[in-house]
Every structure is written in C-alpha cells, then in structure tokens.
Amino acid sequence: MLPFTRSCPLLRLNLQERMQIETLLNSVISEMRDQPTGYSLRIRNLAIELLLFTARRMLNHQILPSEERSPIETKVTEVVRYINAHFGEPLPLDMISNHFYISKSYLSRVFKEITGFGYSEYVSITRIREAERLLRDTNWSIMQISEHCGFDNFSHFGKMFKKLTGLSP
C-alpha cells in the first residue's frame, strides 16, 4: 500500500503505458456492457491489474518531498490543485498565469514538462472525469452536467467527452 499513501497528483505515462491502461479500461467497459458469463470475476481481475500497474509505476517514479521540489514544480502543483478545485469556472491560461504570477508561455511549457499534459488537455480531462462521475452518480441532465463542469458550449462538451472516453455522454 506504500505507493498509494504518497502524495502524487499525476502519474506520467508514456505512449505504451497509456495504450496498456486504455486496453484494460476498454476491457472493463466491454465486460460491463456485455456481461458475459463470469464478467464480475473478469472485472475484478482487471481492477487488480490496474492497481498493480499503478502501484508498480508509482514505486518506480521518484516523488520528491515538497521541500525538495523546485519552485516551479511547486508552482505547477498549485496550478493543478487550483484547476481541480475550480474546474467548473472559466480557466483560460492567461487568467491562470496572471493568478500565479508566471508568464503564459512559460507556464504552458513547464506544465507540459512536469505533468505530461498540455494545460488545456489537463483542464478538459479534469472536467470530463467529473462529468463521468456526475453522469454515473446523479440524475442531472447532460446539459446541467455540461454547465457544472465548465463547458459553455454543449456541442464542445459532447465532442470532448467522446474524444476522451470513446463514448457519447
């Protein structure tokens, strides 16, 4: 359980690792949708595979304590926390860069270097993850969820949801 007790807001994956995770997640979705004989055991097995993959990846990933992080790593962590807390609000890069007293181009570059995601990509992923949770756990309409998650354009929400999940909302 050690890897799961560390503070690590993001786990960077290379293309091969992303494809491996995507394959596992698509298998879970397929099993849940089709429900063949023994599907619950298969889903449990896939969940264990995902946890094991994550634990091993986190153990191999050196995480520096906060006091050993560079100032820019600390700043990017603050930006990530801000995005996670304010995903339902407009989050243009220029506003965030002004809020954190860092140039827009520099923030864009170091955000990608440190997190492995582009700024806009991370904002979209955060919003869509919340939308998935709300679709699953509430009776809200898709329009309400779209607005709550910071999308001012329903069409854009639908396109981003499909792009990131492979499914329509």
Residue, then its C-alpha position, 0 to 999 in steps of 0.5 A: m500500500l506504500p505507493f498509494t499513501r504518497s502524495c502524487p497528483l499525476l502519474r506520467l505515462n508514456l505512449q505504451e503505458r497509456m495504450q496498456i491502461e486504455t486496453l484494460l479500461n476498454s476491457v472493463i467497459s466491454e465486460m460491463r456492457d456485455q456481461p458475459t458469463g463470469y464478467s464480475l470475476r473478469i472485472r475484478n481481475l482487471a481492477i487488480e491489474l490496474l492497481l498493480f500497474t499503478a502501484r508498480r509505476m508509482l514505486n518506480h517514479q521518484i516523488l520528491p518531498s515538497e521541500e525538495r521540489s523546485p519552485i516551479e514544480t511547486k508552482v505547477t502543483e498549485v496550478v493543478r490543485y487550483i484547476n481541480a478545485h475550480f474546474g467548473e469556472p472559466l480557466p483560460l491560461d492567461m487568467i491562470s498565469n496572471h493568478f500565479y504570477i508566471s508568464k503564459s508561455y512559460l507556464s504552458r511549457v513547464f506544465k507540459e514538462i512536469t505533468g505530461f499534459g498540455y494545460s488545456e488537455y489537463v483542464s478538459i480531462t479534469r472536467i470530463r472525469e467529473a462529468e463521468r462521475l456526475l453522469r454515473d452518480t446523479n440524475w442531472s441532465i447532460m446539459q446541467i452536467s455540461e454547465h457544472c463542469g465548465f463547458d459553455n458550449f454543449s456541442h464542445f462538451g459532447k465532442m470532448f467527452k467522446k474524444l476522451t472516453g470513446l463514448s457519447p455522454 
